[in-house]
Amino acid sequence: MKSIAYLSLGSNMGEREAYLEKAINILDSHGKIEVRRKSSIYETDPVGFTDQGEFLNMVIEVRTDLRPEILLQQCLQVEHDLGRKREFKWGPRIIDIDILLYDHKSIDSEDLLVPHPRMQERAFVLIPLLELEPSIPHPADGTPFNRFLDEIPDKEGVRLWKQINGEDAFVHSES
C-alpha cells in the first residue's frame, strides 16, 4: 500500500539550491519513493544557532511503499551521501531532510516522531507545507496547520526565493 509523506528539506552551505535538487533527485530515483510535488523554495533566517548563513527551505510530497522508519533511514542516507556532517545541534548543514507527516498517523518510536515535534512552531516548515496542502490537519487532534501558522509571530524570516510555476519549473523571485 502506498503512503503519502511530506518531507522538509533545508540547506545553508555551498550551492544550497543544488543540494536541494540533488536530494530530491536521489529520493525520486529510489524504487519505492516517488516525488509527487514540490513547494516553492524559501530563504529563511536560521533558528536556534543564529550565527550562520541563511537557509533555503522547501517541502516535498512523496508517495512511498517504505515504512516510516525505513523512509527515515533513506533520508539519513541521502544526507550522508551528500556530505552532511552533524557537528552540533542546529548548526550549518549541506542538507537536512525531516519527515514532517506520514499519512495521517502519529508515530512515536525511539528514532522517529511524526508529526515532526517542532513543525507547528516553524514558519519555514508550515509556509511551504501549506503551499502544497492549504487545509492539512494535524493528525493528533485535527487542528488545521494554518491555525498554527497564524499563531507564529515572526514570519518575516521566511521569504519566497524561488517560486514554482504552473509547469512545475522553478522561476526565480527577487521579493
C-alpha positions as CSV (number, residue, x, y, z in Angstrom):
1,M,0.0,0.0,0.0
2,K,1.3,3.4,-1.0
3,S,1.6,6.0,1.7
4,I,1.9,9.8,1.4
5,A,4.6,11.6,3.3
6,Y,5.7,15.2,3.5
7,L,9.4,15.9,3.8
8,S,11.1,19.2,4.7
9,L,14.4,19.9,3.0
10,G,16.9,22.6,4.0
11,S,20.4,23.7,3.1
12,N,22.6,26.7,4.1
13,M,26.1,25.7,2.9
14,G,27.6,25.8,-0.6
15,E,25.3,25.6,-3.6
16,R,22.1,25.5,-1.5
17,E,19.7,25.1,-4.3
18,A,21.8,22.4,-6.0
19,Y,21.8,20.4,-2.7
20,L,18.0,20.6,-2.5
21,E,17.7,19.4,-6.1
22,K,20.3,16.6,-5.7
23,A,18.5,15.3,-2.6
24,I,15.1,15.4,-4.4
25,N,16.6,13.5,-7.4
26,I,18.2,10.8,-5.2
27,L,15.0,10.3,-3.3
28,D,13.0,10.2,-6.5
29,S,15.4,7.7,-8.1
30,H,14.7,5.2,-5.2
31,G,12.4,2.5,-6.5
32,K,10.0,2.9,-3.6
33,I,9.9,6.7,-3.3
34,E,8.1,8.9,-5.8
35,V,8.4,12.7,-5.5
36,R,4.9,13.9,-6.4
37,R,5.0,17.6,-5.7
38,K,7.5,20.3,-4.6
39,S,6.8,23.6,-2.9
40,S,8.5,26.8,-3.8
41,I,11.9,27.5,-2.2
42,Y,12.0,29.9,0.7
43,E,15.1,31.7,2.0
44,T,14.9,31.7,5.8
45,D,16.8,33.0,8.8
46,P,18.5,30.4,10.9
47,V,16.7,29.1,14.0
48,G,18.4,28.0,17.2
49,F,22.1,28.7,16.4
50,T,21.7,32.0,14.6
51,D,25.4,32.7,13.8
52,Q,25.3,31.0,10.4
53,G,24.2,31.6,6.8
54,E,20.6,31.8,5.7
55,F,18.8,28.6,4.6
56,L,16.9,27.6,1.6
57,N,13.9,25.5,2.7
58,M,11.1,23.6,0.9
59,V,8.7,20.8,1.4
60,I,8.1,17.9,-1.0
61,E,5.3,15.4,-1.1
62,V,6.3,11.8,-1.7
63,R,4.4,8.6,-2.3
64,T,6.2,5.6,-0.9
65,D,6.0,1.9,-0.1
66,L,8.5,2.3,2.7
67,R,7.6,2.1,6.3
68,P,8.2,5.4,8.2
69,E,11.4,4.1,9.9
70,I,12.8,2.9,6.6
71,L,11.9,6.2,4.9
72,L,13.8,8.0,7.7
73,Q,16.9,5.7,7.1
74,Q,16.7,6.7,3.4
75,C,16.6,10.4,4.3
76,L,19.6,10.0,6.6
77,Q,21.4,8.1,3.8
78,V,20.8,10.9,1.3
79,E,22.1,13.4,3.9
80,H,25.2,11.2,4.4
81,D,25.8,10.7,0.6
82,L,25.6,14.5,0.0
83,G,28.2,15.1,2.7
84,R,26.3,16.2,5.8
85,K,28.3,16.3,9.0
86,R,26.5,16.6,12.3
87,E,28.9,18.8,14.3
88,F,26.4,20.4,16.7
89,K,22.7,20.9,17.1
90,W,21.1,23.4,14.7
91,G,24.5,24.0,13.1
92,P,25.2,24.7,9.4
93,R,24.3,21.9,7.1
94,I,24.7,20.9,3.5
95,I,21.3,19.2,3.5
96,D,18.7,18.4,6.1
97,I,15.7,16.2,5.4
98,D,13.0,15.7,8.0
99,I,9.8,13.6,7.8
100,L,7.0,16.1,8.7
101,L,4.0,13.9,8.2
102,Y,3.4,10.3,7.2
103,D,-0.2,9.6,6.0
104,H,-2.4,10.9,8.8
105,K,-0.5,9.0,11.5
106,S,1.1,9.9,14.8
107,I,4.3,7.9,15.2
108,D,6.3,7.9,18.4
109,S,9.2,5.5,18.2
110,E,12.8,5.6,19.5
111,D,14.1,7.1,16.3
112,L,11.1,8.9,14.8
113,L,8.4,11.3,15.9
114,V,5.7,12.2,13.4
115,P,4.4,14.8,13.1
116,H,7.8,16.4,13.4
117,P,7.8,17.6,17.0
118,R,8.6,21.3,16.3
119,M,6.9,21.8,13.0
120,Q,3.9,23.8,14.3
121,E,6.4,26.4,15.7
122,R,8.3,26.9,12.5
123,A,7.1,29.2,9.7
124,F,9.8,27.9,7.4
125,V,8.2,24.5,7.6
126,L,4.5,25.5,7.7
127,I,4.6,28.0,4.8
128,P,5.9,25.6,2.2
129,L,3.7,22.7,3.6
130,L,0.6,24.8,3.4
131,E,1.5,25.9,-0.1
132,L,1.1,22.2,-1.1
133,E,-1.8,21.4,1.2
134,P,-3.6,24.5,2.5
135,S,-6.1,22.7,4.7
136,I,-3.9,19.8,6.0
137,P,-4.8,18.9,9.6
138,H,-2.6,17.8,12.5
139,P,-3.0,14.0,12.8
140,A,-3.3,14.0,16.6
141,D,-6.2,16.4,17.0
142,G,-7.3,17.6,13.6
143,T,-6.3,21.2,14.1
144,P,-5.5,22.7,10.7
145,F,-1.9,23.6,10.4
146,N,-2.8,27.0,9.0
147,R,-4.1,27.8,12.5
148,F,-0.6,27.1,13.9
149,L,0.9,29.4,11.3
150,D,-1.5,32.2,12.3
151,E,-0.1,32.0,15.8
152,I,3.6,32.3,14.8
153,P,4.5,36.0,15.5
154,D,7.7,36.2,13.3
155,K,7.1,35.1,9.7
156,E,9.3,37.9,8.3
157,G,12.3,35.5,8.5
158,V,10.7,33.4,5.7
159,R,11.0,34.9,2.2
160,L,10.0,33.5,-1.1
161,W,13.2,32.8,-3.0
162,K,12.2,30.7,-6.0
163,Q,8.6,30.0,-7.0
164,I,7.2,27.0,-8.7
165,N,5.2,28.0,-11.8
166,G,2.3,26.1,-13.4
167,E,4.6,23.7,-15.3
168,D,6.4,22.6,-12.1
169,A,9.5,24.5,-13.0
170,F,11.4,27.0,-10.9
171,V,11.0,30.7,-11.5
172,H,13.3,33.0,-9.5
173,S,11.6,35.6,-7.4
174,E,13.5,38.6,-6.0
175,S,10.8,39.5,-3.5
